[in-house]
């Protein structure tokens, strides 16, 4: 125990010998949670749209104003013909085109139906799909408004029959994230990202730095056991990771009012298990690296895979089968799912125990590998 205590003290002194590291530990979580949730979002807004209005009537003007008033669209232009609008799309000046036929008002009044032409630039598939859905919702709302107005223009006997027809109102109730705020979904993922970067990169560079400085030789000639050495490397990052999580939880609450519904203890306990696994991966990389350049390249390679195939941005269930197999052994995916369950669903430890068991198994395998792969030369 004295040997382990000595090694842990050495690691803390070495870590904080650089005055920049303590500042980064405190400021980095605040900066990430302050900037990234606003910038990294799959919610599509400010879609540029051209409206080609051949009707020039009151109803077409109302529909144009309704589109322009939407928070999702920016009315880019109202060209005279469809050819001009397509030229704007070819030049990248607009993303969507709505073409209103000349008989728009007449068809609505006489036959109670009309058609619209919608053209979408689908180079960006997400923008094309969501933009189409947004415009359909606006047109459906406009159609409902007209239907309620036009019911009083028909003869009284037909109006009574129409009013007697059954009417079904659909009231949407959004569970767990009632405001549909994308930041609430992304912030738990950014917390996992912070732990991955801090507790995955720093351990990977730690041993390599000692190799380059020559201090590893002094440790190798001592009777220090390999598991003592690896454990001494893990404990400081364990503590640093908990400090980062406490700062992150506090920052998320102060900036966005987001508090873990399942409890802070569940968040911290899950973080401890995850830190053990991701730090073990960093130590494995450092054991197989001889220089900082090698370690830096391997860290960026593996962490990029962990993040992109971890379900932070896209659901694991929508990935191909081979990617889902990688996610099954990816600690990032388990903690991301756990944090979102605790934050948004109100889950507690008993609800996420399967994810935690998976993280424990991964931690045992990676840290065992780190101990075995460390060679005292």
N, C-alpha and C positions, 0 to 999 in steps of 0.2 A: 504493500500500500504506500510506503514511503517513496518507493521508486516511481509509482504512478503519480503521486502528488507532485513530485519533483518535475516529472515530464510535463504535467498539465500546466504547472507554473511557468515552465520554460516556453510552452506554446503561447500562453497568454502574453508573456513579455515580448516574444517574437512578433506576435500579431499586432500588438499596439505600439511596437517600436516605430512604426510608420504612423505619423499623426493624422494622415488622411483617412485611414481605415475607420477609426471611431466616428468621424464626421459622416462618412458614407453610410455606416450602419444606421445612423439616426436620420439623415437627410434623404437617403435613397428611397425608403418606403414612402415618405411624404411626397417626394417629387413624382414617383410612379403613379400613386393613387390620385394625385392632384391633376396630372396631365393625361395619362393614358385612357381612363374611362371616357373622357370627352372626345378623344381623337380616334380610338379604335372602336368602331361601332359598325354593325351590319345594318343599321337602320338607314334606309335610303331616303335622303331629303334633297331639296333643291334640284329636282329633275327639270331640265329645260324642255319646254313644250311649245310647239307651234300649232295654232288653231286656224285651219282653212275653213272659213265660214262662207259657204255659197248662198246661205239663206238670208243673212243680214236681217233677221227678224227678232222679235222680242224674246222668244224662247231660246233661240240660239245665243243671243246676247246674255241671257241669264245663265245658260250653261257655261259660257266662256268666263263670266265673272265668278261662277262657283269654282271652276278649276283654278282661276287666278288666286282666289282667296284661300285655297288649300295650302297647308304648311309644307306639303310634299312637292309642289310644283312651282316653277317660275315661268310665267308667260313670256317666252322669248320673242315671238313675232306672230303677227296675224297676216300671213301672205295672201295674195289674191288667188293663187292657184296651187295645186298639189305639187307641180313640178318645181316651183320655187322652194317649197317646204322641203322636198327631197334633196334639193341642192344644199340647203342649210344642214340637213342631216349628214350628207356626204362630207361636208366641210367641218363636221364636228361642232357646229353651233347649236344644235338641238338634239335631244334624246328621243322625243316622241312627237308624233303628228296626229292630230284629231281632225278628221274631215267631216264637216257637217253638210249634208246634201241641201240642194236648193228647195226641196219640197219638205223640209223638216217640220215647219209649223203646220202646213196644210195636212200632212200625214197624221200628225198628233191629234189635230182637231177632228178630222174626218174618220180616220180608221183607228184612232187611239194607239197607233204604233208607228215607229220610225226606225231608221237604221243610222249607224255612225261608222265611219272608217277609222281604224286605229292602226298606226304603223309605229313599231318600236325598234330602236337600235339595240340589238341583242349581242353586240360585241362583249359587253359586260353582262353575263347571263343573269346575275343577281339583280342588277338594275332593271333589265328587261322584264324579268318575272314579277318583281315587286311593283315596278311602275305600272304594269298592266293591271295588277290587282288593285292598285290605288285608284286608277282611272275608272275601273269597273265599279268600285264602291261609290265614287262620286256620281257616275251616271245612274246607278241604281237609286241613290238618294234623290237625285233630280227627278227620276221617273216616279218615285213615291210622292214627291211634292206635287207633280202635275196630276197624278191620279186623284189625289185628294181634292184638287181644285176643279178638275174636269167632271167630277161626279155630280156637281150642281148644275152643269150645263145640259144634262140629258133630261128627257121628260120626267115629271114627278112619279108616274107609275113605274117606270124602269128604274128610277133612282131608289124607290122603296125596295124593290126586289134586290138591287145591288147592296143596299145597306143591311138587308136581312141575311146576306151570305155570311157564313162563319169566317171569322177573322182570327188569325193566329199571330201573336206578337212574340218575338224571340228576344229575350233579355240575356245578354252575355254576362257571365260572371267569371272573371279571371282569377284562378286560384293561385296562391303563393306569391304572385307578382301582379297585384291588381292594376297598378298604373302602367303595366307593360313597359317599365323603364329598363332599357337595355343595360344601363350602368349597374343596376342591381344584379344582373346576371353575370357581368364581366368582372366586377370587383373581387369576388372570391377567387376567380381564376388568376387575377393579377397577384393576389397574395401568394398563391402557389408558385407563380412565376418568380416572385421575389425570393422565396425560400430556395428555389431551384438554382437561381443565379448565385446567391450568396453562399449557400451551403453546398453547392455542387462545384462551382468554379474555384473558390478559395482553397478547399482541401486538395484539389487536383494540382494546384500550383505550389502548394506548401512543401511537399517532399522534394519536388523537382528543384525548388529554390535552394533547399538545403544541399541537394546534390551539386548544384552549380557553385554554391558558396564553400563547399567542402566540409560543412559542419556535420553532415551525415556520417562522415568517417569516424568522428569522435563517438557517436552513438553506437555505431556498429561494433566497435572494439570493446564495448561494455557488455556485462551479462544481462542487459535488458531483454526481456522476452518479447517476441514479436507481437503478441496480442496486447501487451502493455503499451508498446509503441503505438499501435493502431488505435487503441482506446484513448490514449493521451491526445492523439490527433483529432478524435471525434468529439470529445467532451467540450472543448472550447467552441466549436461550431454549433454544437447542441445548444449551448447557452446563448450564443449570438443569434441563432435562429429564433429562440423564444423571445428575445428582446425585439427582434424585427417584427415578429407576429403581434406582440403587445402594442408596438407603435402602429402597425398596420390596422389593427382592430380599432384602436382609438382614433386614428386618422379617418377611417371610413365612417365612423359614427359622427365625428365632428364636422366633416365635409358634406356627407350625404345622408346622415341620419340612419345609416344602415347598421343594424346591430344583429349579432347571431341569435336567432330565435331559439336555437337549441342549446344556447349557453356558451360562455367563453371557455369553460373548462373543456368542453368537447373539442373546441377549436385547438386549444393548446395541446391537449393530449394527442390529437391526430397529427399535429405538427411535429411532436417529438418522434413519433414512429416514422414519419416521412423523412425527417432530417437524418435519421440513422441510415435509411436506405440510400438517399441521394448523396450523402457524404461518403458512404462506402463506395459508390460508383466513382466519385472523384479520387478517392485514394487508390482504387484499382488503376485508373488512368495514370496517376503519378508514379505508381510502381513500374509501369511499362514504358515510361517516358524517361529519356535521358537529358533532354533540354527543355527550356521553357517554350520554345517554338513548337516542339512536338506536343507537349501537354496542351498548349493553347489551341492547336488545331484539333486535337482529339476531343477536347471539351466542347468546342463549338459544334463539332460534328454530331456528338451524341446528344447534347442539350437541344439542338435544333430538332432532332428526331423526336425527343421526348415531348417537346412543346407542341409541335405540329400534329403529332399522332396521339396527343393526350386528351382530346375532347374539349379543349379550351375554346376553340373557335368553331369547330364543326362537331356534331354529335358522332360518337364512336359507332353507333348503330348504322349510320349512313355511309360508313367507310367500306371499302372492299374487304373481302375475307382476310387477305394477307395483312392488311393494316389493323384489323381487329385482333389478329393474333399478336401483333406487336403491342397493341394497347393492353392486352391481357397480362403482359409482364412489364408494363410501364407504370412506375410508381406515380408519375405525374397525373395519369388519368384517374387513379383511385382517389388521390387527395382532392383533385378538382371536383369530382363527383361528391365526395364527402363534404367539402366546404359548402357547395351549393345546397346540399340537403340540409345542413345545419343552419345556414343563413336564411334560405328562402322557405324550406319546407317545415322548419322547426324540429328537425330530427335530433335525437340525442345519441349517446354512445351506443345504446342497445339497438338503434336503428341502422347504424353504419358499421356494426361489428364485422361484417363480412369483408368490407373494404379494408378495415384495419388489420384483420388477419392476413389478408393478401399482402399488405404493406410489411407486416412482421416477417412473413416468409421471404419476401424480396430482400428485406434488410439483413436477415440471417445469411442468405446466399451471398449477397454482395460483400458483406463485411467478412464472412468466412473466406471468400475469394481474396479479399484485400490482405488478410493475415497470411494466407498461404503464398500469395504472389510476392510478398515482401521478402527480399533476400538480403541477409546481412553479409555484405562483402567488404 
